[in-house]
């Protein structure tokens, strides 16, 4: 009885009366889990789960002294998904990070609810793709009014093939819009670009930063760097002054696409910064963006805002 975590015989008897499995937990050294009704109910109804607990008891007791205690949610998820506790813990951490990701919050969440985030991560890993590419695919599908409740649309068996197909369909659909509307869009885009032109930077650095001047600039950038900046709604976000698109260039090759950057005017943060095929830029580029361009851009933005 001295193994019981409460040190209170009356409490123990009450728990034991409702969940006799509490004694099983204590016998295998899982006193800290003997209060979890969720785990006790599962143990009561699933003999395989009780055996699984025994096999994983050392890790659950943290005998190795290197891991935090596992929550009931992680324990049940690891058992259900047939993965190790440490793998489940990693997946849970990645899932939380994905839920905070800009691409998920602003696009993917319209199709994939929070409870399906781990299934989405499994899918992305199997398809060798990422949240940004999936978000671009989702935007195209929504624009095309596809039924995203259908598994074949939500999780296509060959993502790369269907991503490219939907993006092409999206481009065609947008190209068919009224010519006058397109002209008006170009006019508005140019006005916004002119407004924020001071945020460009060309100083004594290895890199320069230039702002996109037209939707055609976005298309060219996307085609050259093999990403979707010119094929999704970045131009509309630009016109609405939600975010701006800047191009980072090597100073020695100012006309050659190198790195594309999306900057949030509302939050004053870089939302995305990618090179060819959505690759992460070098540390040299990231240091330039964060330590030199961002402070410079914030100062210029204050001046622009004050003059408005």
CORCORKA-V300006 format. One record per residue. N is the residue number from 0. RES is the residue in one letter. OMEGA is omega in degrees with one decimal (NA if undefined). NEAR is the number of other ideal C-beta (glycine too) atoms within 10 Angstrom. D_FIRST is the distance of its C-alpha to the first C-alpha in Angstrom with 2 decimals. Layout:
n->N res->RES omega->OMEGA near->NEAR d_first->D_FIRST
n->N res->RES omega->OMEGA near->NEAR d_first->D_FIRST
//
This chain:
n->0 res->X omega->-179.5 near->7 d_first->0.00
n->1 res->X omega->176.3 near->4 d_first->3.81
n->2 res->X omega->-176.5 near->11 d_first->5.28
n->3 res->X omega->-170.7 near->18 d_first->5.61
n->4 res->X omega->-174.9 near->17 d_first->9.18
n->5 res->X omega->-173.6 near->13 d_first->9.96
n->6 res->X omega->-175.7 near->9 d_first->8.12
n->7 res->X omega->-175.0 near->11 d_first->9.13
n->8 res->X omega->-178.6 near->10 d_first->7.62
n->9 res->X omega->178.9 near->8 d_first->11.20
n->10 res->X omega->-179.9 near->13 d_first->11.61
n->11 res->X omega->-178.3 near->19 d_first->8.78
n->12 res->X omega->178.8 near->11 d_first->10.46
n->13 res->X omega->177.9 near->13 d_first->13.73
n->14 res->X omega->-178.3 near->21 d_first->13.25
n->15 res->X omega->179.9 near->15 d_first->11.96
n->16 res->X omega->-179.9 near->9 d_first->14.98
n->17 res->X omega->-177.4 near->13 d_first->17.31
n->18 res->X omega->178.7 near->20 d_first->16.01
n->19 res->X omega->-179.8 near->12 d_first->14.11
n->20 res->X omega->177.9 near->21 d_first->14.77
n->21 res->X omega->179.1 near->26 d_first->11.99
n->22 res->X omega->177.6 near->14 d_first->9.73
n->23 res->X omega->178.5 near->17 d_first->12.70
n->24 res->X omega->-177.0 near->24 d_first->12.84
n->25 res->X omega->-178.4 near->18 d_first->9.45
n->26 res->X omega->179.8 near->12 d_first->10.31
n->27 res->X omega->172.2 near->16 d_first->13.63
n->28 res->X omega->-178.1 near->14 d_first->12.65
n->29 res->X omega->-179.1 near->21 d_first->13.91
n->30 res->X omega->-176.0 near->16 d_first->11.43
n->31 res->X omega->178.6 near->13 d_first->14.67
n->32 res->X omega->-174.8 near->24 d_first->16.07
n->33 res->X omega->178.1 near->22 d_first->13.41
n->34 res->X omega->-176.3 near->16 d_first->15.31
n->35 res->X omega->179.4 near->19 d_first->18.61
n->36 res->X omega->179.4 near->12 d_first->19.97
n->37 res->X omega->-179.1 near->13 d_first->22.80
n->38 res->X omega->179.6 near->22 d_first->20.82
n->39 res->X omega->177.7 near->21 d_first->18.58
n->40 res->X omega->179.0 near->13 d_first->21.87
n->41 res->X omega->179.9 near->20 d_first->23.46
n->42 res->X omega->-179.3 near->21 d_first->20.77
n->43 res->X omega->-173.6 near->15 d_first->21.09
n->44 res->X omega->-172.5 near->10 d_first->24.83
n->45 res->X omega->-179.5 near->13 d_first->25.42
n->46 res->X omega->179.6 near->9 d_first->24.34
n->47 res->X omega->178.2 near->8 d_first->26.29
n->48 res->X omega->178.2 near->17 d_first->24.34
n->49 res->X omega->177.3 near->16 d_first->21.04
n->50 res->X omega->179.0 near->10 d_first->22.91
n->51 res->X omega->177.4 near->17 d_first->24.33
n->52 res->X omega->179.4 near->22 d_first->20.98
n->53 res->X omega->-179.1 near->13 d_first->20.12
n->54 res->X omega->-176.7 near->9 d_first->23.59
n->55 res->X omega->-173.7 near->18 d_first->23.23
n->56 res->X omega->-177.9 near->15 d_first->19.67
n->57 res->X omega->179.8 near->12 d_first->21.05
n->58 res->X omega->179.4 near->15 d_first->23.34
n->59 res->X omega->176.5 near->21 d_first->20.88
n->60 res->X omega->-178.8 near->15 d_first->18.55
n->61 res->X omega->-179.7 near->13 d_first->21.82
n->62 res->X omega->-178.4 near->11 d_first->21.71
n->63 res->X omega->175.2 near->8 d_first->25.47
n->64 res->X omega->-176.3 near->5 d_first->25.38
n->65 res->X omega->-172.2 near->8 d_first->28.40
n->66 res->X omega->175.7 near->13 d_first->27.38
n->67 res->X omega->175.8 near->7 d_first->25.92
n->68 res->X omega->-178.6 near->11 d_first->23.03
n->69 res->X omega->178.7 near->21 d_first->24.48
n->70 res->X omega->178.1 near->15 d_first->24.73
n->71 res->X omega->-180.0 near->15 d_first->23.95
n->72 res->X omega->-179.8 near->11 d_first->27.73
n->73 res->X omega->179.7 near->17 d_first->28.36
n->74 res->X omega->-178.7 near->24 d_first->25.67
n->75 res->X omega->179.7 near->17 d_first->27.16
n->76 res->X omega->178.4 near->19 d_first->30.68
n->77 res->X omega->178.8 near->21 d_first->30.22
n->78 res->X omega->-177.5 near->19 d_first->28.99
n->79 res->X omega->-175.8 near->11 d_first->31.82
n->80 res->X omega->178.7 near->14 d_first->34.51
n->81 res->X omega->174.3 near->9 d_first->33.47
n->82 res->X omega->179.6 near->14 d_first->33.58
n->83 res->X omega->178.4 near->12 d_first->31.31
n->84 res->X omega->-179.5 near->17 d_first->28.96
n->85 res->X omega->176.7 near->14 d_first->31.28
n->86 res->X omega->179.6 near->12 d_first->34.32
n->87 res->X omega->177.7 near->23 d_first->32.85
n->88 res->X omega->177.9 near->18 d_first->32.08
n->89 res->X omega->179.5 near->12 d_first->35.71
n->90 res->X omega->179.1 near->20 d_first->37.06
n->91 res->X omega->179.0 near->18 d_first->35.20
n->92 res->X omega->178.5 near->11 d_first->36.74
n->93 res->X omega->178.4 near->14 d_first->40.15
n->94 res->X omega->178.5 near->17 d_first->39.84
n->95 res->X omega->178.2 near->10 d_first->39.31
n->96 res->X omega->180.0 near->13 d_first->42.28
n->97 res->X omega->180.0 near->20 d_first->44.39
n->98 res->X omega->178.9 near->13 d_first->43.72
n->99 res->X omega->-176.1 near->8 d_first->45.19
n->100 res->X omega->-178.5 near->16 d_first->48.15
n->101 res->X omega->-177.5 near->18 d_first->51.56
n->102 res->X omega->179.5 near->20 d_first->52.60
n->103 res->X omega->-174.4 near->21 d_first->49.58
n->104 res->X omega->-172.4 near->13 d_first->49.70
n->105 res->X omega->-177.3 near->14 d_first->53.45
n->106 res->X omega->-171.7 near->22 d_first->54.17
n->107 res->X omega->-178.3 near->23 d_first->51.49
n->108 res->X omega->177.5 near->16 d_first->49.28
n->109 res->X omega->-177.5 near->14 d_first->52.10
n->110 res->X omega->-176.3 near->18 d_first->51.33
n->111 res->X omega->178.9 near->20 d_first->47.80
n->112 res->X omega->-176.9 near->10 d_first->45.08
n->113 res->X omega->-176.7 near->11 d_first->42.11
n->114 res->X omega->-179.5 near->7 d_first->39.80
n->115 res->X omega->-173.0 near->14 d_first->42.11
n->116 res->X omega->-180.0 near->21 d_first->42.30
n->117 res->X omega->175.9 near->17 d_first->40.29
n->118 res->X omega->176.8 near->14 d_first->42.53
n->119 res->X omega->179.5 near->20 d_first->45.49
n->120 res->X omega->176.1 near->16 d_first->44.33
n->121 res->X omega->-178.9 near->13 d_first->43.89
n->122 res->X omega->-179.5 near->17 d_first->47.42
n->123 res->X omega->179.0 near->17 d_first->48.97
n->124 res->X omega->-179.2 near->12 d_first->47.53
n->125 res->X omega->-178.0 near->10 d_first->48.82
n->126 res->X omega->178.8 near->17 d_first->52.21
n->127 res->X omega->178.7 near->9 d_first->52.41
n->128 res->X omega->-174.3 near->16 d_first->53.20
n->129 res->X omega->-177.0 near->13 d_first->51.85
n->130 res->X omega->-178.3 near->18 d_first->51.24
n->131 res->X omega->179.3 near->18 d_first->54.73
n->132 res->X omega->179.2 near->21 d_first->56.55
n->133 res->X omega->178.4 near->23 d_first->54.43
n->134 res->X omega->177.0 near->23 d_first->55.18
n->135 res->X omega->178.2 near->25 d_first->58.89
n->136 res->X omega->-178.8 near->28 d_first->58.66
n->137 res->X omega->178.9 near->25 d_first->56.95
n->138 res->X omega->179.8 near->23 d_first->59.64
n->139 res->X omega->-179.2 near->25 d_first->62.35
n->140 res->X omega->179.9 near->22 d_first->60.82
n->141 res->X omega->177.3 near->15 d_first->60.45
n->142 res->X omega->-178.7 near->15 d_first->64.03
n->143 res->X omega->178.4 near->13 d_first->65.19
n->144 res->X omega->176.5 near->8 d_first->63.32
n->145 res->X omega->178.5 near->16 d_first->61.37
n->146 res->X omega->-176.2 near->9 d_first->58.62
n->147 res->X omega->171.5 near->14 d_first->55.48
n->148 res->X omega->179.7 near->8 d_first->53.28
n->149 res->X omega->179.8 near->10 d_first->54.68
n->150 res->X omega->-177.4 near->9 d_first->52.57
n->151 res->X omega->176.1 near->10 d_first->55.81
n->152 res->X omega->-177.7 near->17 d_first->56.61
n->153 res->X omega->-178.8 near->19 d_first->53.17
n->154 res->X omega->-179.3 near->19 d_first->52.26
n->155 res->X omega->-173.7 near->19 d_first->55.54
n->156 res->X omega->177.0 near->9 d_first->55.16
n->157 res->X omega->-170.2 near->10 d_first->57.52
n->158 res->X omega->-175.7 near->18 d_first->56.82
n->159 res->X omega->-179.2 near->13 d_first->59.56
n->160 res->X omega->-175.8 near->10 d_first->62.24
n->161 res->X omega->172.5 near->17 d_first->61.33
n->162 res->X omega->-178.3 near->21 d_first->60.80
n->163 res->X omega->179.4 near->12 d_first->64.37
n->164 res->X omega->-177.7 near->14 d_first->65.75
n->165 res->X omega->178.4 near->21 d_first->64.25
n->166 res->X omega->177.9 near->20 d_first->65.35
n->167 res->X omega->177.7 near->12 d_first->68.88
n->168 res->X omega->178.8 near->15 d_first->68.91
n->169 res->X omega->180.0 near->22 d_first->67.77
n->170 res->X omega->179.4 near->16 d_first->70.54
n->171 res->X omega->-178.7 near->10 d_first->73.12
n->172 res->X omega->179.5 near->13 d_first->71.97
n->173 res->X omega->-179.0 near->16 d_first->72.22
n->174 res->X omega->-178.4 near->8 d_first->75.61
n->175 res->X omega->179.6 near->7 d_first->76.98
n->176 res->X omega->-176.5 near->10 d_first->76.47
n->177 res->X omega->-177.8 near->8 d_first->79.57
n->178 res->X omega->179.2 near->7 d_first->81.65
n->179 res->X omega->177.5 near->8 d_first->82.14
n->180 res->X omega->179.7 near->9 d_first->78.43
n->181 res->X omega->178.6 near->13 d_first->78.06
n->182 res->X omega->179.5 near->10 d_first->80.80
n->183 res->X omega->178.6 near->12 d_first->79.19
n->184 res->X omega->178.7 near->17 d_first->75.88
n->185 res->X omega->-180.0 near->16 d_first->77.63
n->186 res->X omega->180.0 near->11 d_first->79.37
n->187 res->X omega->179.8 near->15 d_first->76.17
n->188 res->X omega->-178.6 near->21 d_first->74.41
n->189 res->X omega->179.5 near->14 d_first->77.29
n->190 res->X omega->179.5 near->10 d_first->77.22
n->191 res->X omega->179.1 near->18 d_first->73.51
n->192 res->X omega->179.3 near->20 d_first->74.02
n->193 res->X omega->-179.2 near->11 d_first->76.90
n->194 res->X omega->-174.8 near->15 d_first->74.89
n->195 res->X omega->179.3 near->19 d_first->72.14
n->196 res->X omega->179.5 near->13 d_first->74.51
n->197 res->X omega->-179.6 near->16 d_first->73.98
n->198 res->X omega->172.4 near->22 d_first->70.41
n->199 res->X omega->179.5 near->17 d_first->71.92
n->200 res->X omega->175.5 near->18 d_first->71.89
n->201 res->X omega->-177.5 near->12 d_first->74.42
n->202 res->X omega->-176.2 near->11 d_first->74.34
n->203 res->X omega->178.7 near->5 d_first->74.22
n->204 res->X omega->178.2 near->12 d_first->71.19
n->205 res->X omega->-176.2 near->10 d_first->70.75
n->206 res->X omega->172.0 near->22 d_first->69.93
n->207 res->X omega->178.4 near->19 d_first->71.45
n->208 res->X omega->177.7 near->23 d_first->70.01
n->209 res->X omega->-179.5 near->18 d_first->72.17
n->210 res->X omega->174.3 near->20 d_first->71.48
n->211 res->X omega->-176.8 near->24 d_first->72.12
n->212 res->X omega->-178.9 near->16 d_first->75.46
n->213 res->X omega->174.1 near->16 d_first->75.44
n->214 res->X omega->178.2 near->21 d_first->73.42
n->215 res->X omega->176.2 near->13 d_first->75.54
n->216 res->X omega->179.1 near->20 d_first->74.10
n->217 res->X omega->179.9 near->23 d_first->70.59
n->218 res->X omega->179.8 near->16 d_first->71.73
n->219 res->X omega->179.4 near->16 d_first->73.37
n->220 res->X omega->-179.8 near->20 d_first->70.34
n->221 res->X omega->179.6 near->20 d_first->68.03
n->222 res->X omega->-177.7 near->13 d_first->70.42
n->223 res->X omega->-177.5 near->14 d_first->70.85
n->224 res->X omega->173.4 near->21 d_first->67.16
n->225 res->X omega->171.6 near->12 d_first->65.92
n->226 res->X omega->-165.6 near->22 d_first->63.65
n->227 res->X omega->-176.9 near->23 d_first->63.93
n->228 res->X omega->-179.6 near->25 d_first->65.09
n->229 res->X omega->-173.8 near->22 d_first->68.44
n->230 res->X omega->179.4 near->20 d_first->67.23
n->231 res->X omega->-173.4 near->24 d_first->64.63
n->232 res->X omega->177.6 near->19 d_first->64.79
n->233 res->X omega->179.5 near->25 d_first->64.93
n->234 res->X omega->179.3 near->24 d_first->68.53
n->235 res->X omega->177.0 near->13 d_first->67.61
n->236 res->X omega->177.4 near->18 d_first->64.84
n->237 res->X omega->-178.5 near->25 d_first->67.46
n->238 res->X omega->179.5 near->20 d_first->70.00
n->239 res->X omega->-178.8 near->12 d_first->67.47
n->240 res->X omega->172.9 near->12 d_first->66.70
n->241 res->X omega->176.8 near->16 d_first->63.00
n->242 res->X omega->179.3 near->20 d_first->63.04
n->243 res->X omega->176.9 near->23 d_first->65.75
n->244 res->X omega->177.0 near->22 d_first->66.35
n->245 res->X omega->177.0 near->23 d_first->67.50
n->246 res->X omega->175.0 near->25 d_first->68.64
n->247 res->X omega->-177.8 near->21 d_first->67.91
n->248 res->X omega->167.1 near->18 d_first->70.72
n->249 res->X omega->-175.9 near->13 d_first->71.58
n->250 res->X omega->-179.7 near->12 d_first->74.39
n->251 res->X omega->179.0 near->9 d_first->76.56
n->252 res->X omega->-171.9 near->9 d_first->76.21
n->253 res->X omega->-178.4 near->13 d_first->75.97
n->254 res->X omega->-176.7 near->7 d_first->76.88
n->255 res->X omega->178.0 near->10 d_first->74.38
n->256 res->X omega->-174.8 near->20 d_first->71.07
n->257 res->X omega->179.2 near->19 d_first->68.18
n->258 res->X omega->179.6 near->25 d_first->65.14
n->259 res->X omega->-175.3 near->26 d_first->64.63
n->260 res->X omega->173.7 near->21 d_first->62.73
n->261 res->X omega->-175.2 near->20 d_first->61.69
n->262 res->X omega->179.1 near->24 d_first->61.42
n->263 res->X omega->177.5 near->15 d_first->59.97
n->264 res->X omega->-178.8 near->19 d_first->62.32
n->265 res->X omega->-174.3 near->8 d_first->59.76
n->266 res->X omega->-178.0 near->10 d_first->56.98
n->267 res->X omega->-176.7 near->11 d_first->59.19
n->268 res->X omega->172.1 near->12 d_first->57.18
n->269 res->X omega->-178.4 near->18 d_first->57.98
n->270 res->X omega->-179.3 near->16 d_first->56.39
n->271 res->X omega->178.1 near->18 d_first->57.44
n->272 res->X omega->-172.7 near->18 d_first->59.22
n->273 res->X omega->175.1 near->17 d_first->60.03
n->274 res->X omega->-177.8 near->18 d_first->62.59
n->275 res->X omega->179.6 near->14 d_first->63.94
n->276 res->X omega->177.6 near->9 d_first->61.76
n->277 res->X omega->178.8 near->17 d_first->59.16
n->278 res->X omega->178.4 near->12 d_first->58.33
n->279 res->X omega->178.5 near->11 d_first->56.85
n->280 res->X omega->178.4 near->20 d_first->59.64
n->281 res->X omega->178.1 near->11 d_first->59.75
n->282 res->X omega->179.0 near->8 d_first->58.14
n->283 res->X omega->178.8 near->10 d_first->61.70
n->284 res->X omega->-178.2 near->19 d_first->62.34
n->285 res->X omega->177.2 near->14 d_first->59.03
n->286 res->X omega->177.4 near->11 d_first->59.65
n->287 res->X omega->-178.8 near->21 d_first->63.14
n->288 res->X omega->-172.9 near->21 d_first->61.84
n->289 res->X omega->-173.7 near->12 d_first->59.07
n->290 res->X omega->-177.5 near->10 d_first->60.80
n->291 res->X omega->-174.3 near->15 d_first->64.42
n->292 res->X omega->-176.1 near->23 d_first->65.07
n->293 res->X omega->177.9 near->15 d_first->62.31
n->294 res->X omega->178.0 near->10 d_first->63.28
n->295 res->X omega->-178.4 near->16 d_first->66.92
n->296 res->X omega->-179.8 near->22 d_first->66.33
n->297 res->X omega->178.0 near->11 d_first->64.49
n->298 res->X omega->-179.8 near->12 d_first->67.45
n->299 res->X omega->-178.6 near->16 d_first->69.91
n->300 res->X omega->176.3 near->17 d_first->67.92
n->301 res->X omega->178.9 near->10 d_first->68.03
n->302 res->X omega->179.3 near->11 d_first->71.79
n->303 res->X omega->-177.7 near->15 d_first->72.13
n->304 res->X omega->-179.6 near->9 d_first->70.05
n->305 res->X omega->-177.3 near->7 d_first->72.01
n->306 res->X omega->-175.2 near->8 d_first->75.30
n->307 res->X omega->NA near->6 d_first->74.36
//
